[in-house]
Amino acid sequence: MEIVSVNIGDKQEVEWKNKLIETGIFKSSTQQITLGSEVVLNDNVIDRKYHGGIDKACYVYSEDHYSF
């Protein structure tokens, strides 16, 4: 397996179902990440109930899924 891209992002406001919500789903490629004990430094996670903490959630895709 080869890691092709590592991504982090800022929080953004988007309209969803006629409401403004904050999300951290939009990520951009970075050369390096730093893992803290409960976070990836400089990456915004909005929903801490399901993401972050000791048992971090990772969003991982196979490169062949990106065209989809």
C-alpha positions in Angstrom: 0.0 0.0 0.0 1.2 3.5 -0.8 -0.1 6.7 0.9 -0.9 9.1 -1.9 -2.2 12.0 0.0 -2.7 13.2 3.7 -5.3 15.9 4.2 -6.4 18.4 6.9 -8.9 21.2 6.8 -10.5 24.2 8.5 -14.1 24.3 9.5 -16.5 25.7 7.0 -20.1 26.9 7.0 -22.3 25.4 4.4 -26.1 25.3 3.8 -27.6 21.9 4.3 -31.4 21.2 4.4 -32.0 25.0 4.4 -29.8 25.5 7.5 -26.3 26.8 8.0 -24.1 24.2 9.6 -20.4 23.9 10.4 -18.4 21.0 8.9 -14.8 19.9 8.8 -15.3 17.4 5.9 -13.5 19.6 3.3 -9.8 18.7 3.4 -6.7 19.8 1.4 -3.5 17.9 0.9 -0.6 18.6 3.2 3.0 17.4 3.3 2.9 16.3 6.9 0.6 15.8 9.9 1.3 15.8 13.6 -0.7 13.5 15.8 -1.6 14.7 19.3 -3.0 12.4 22.0 -6.6 13.1 20.8 -6.3 15.2 17.6 -4.5 15.7 14.3 -2.9 19.1 14.9 -4.2 21.9 12.6 -7.2 19.8 11.4 -10.7 20.8 12.4 -13.2 18.2 13.6 -16.7 19.5 14.3 -18.5 16.4 15.5 -16.4 15.2 18.5 -19.1 12.7 19.4 -18.0 10.5 16.5 -14.6 11.8 15.5 -11.4 12.5 17.4 -10.5 11.4 20.9 -8.4 8.4 21.9 -10.1 6.2 19.3 -9.8 8.6 16.3 -11.9 8.2 13.2 -9.9 8.2 9.9 -11.5 8.9 6.6 -9.6 6.6 4.2 -10.3 6.0 0.5 -8.6 3.9 -2.0 -7.2 6.0 -4.8 -9.3 4.3 -7.4 -12.5 5.6 -5.7 -11.6 9.3 -6.3 -12.8 9.4 -9.9 -16.3 8.3 -8.6 
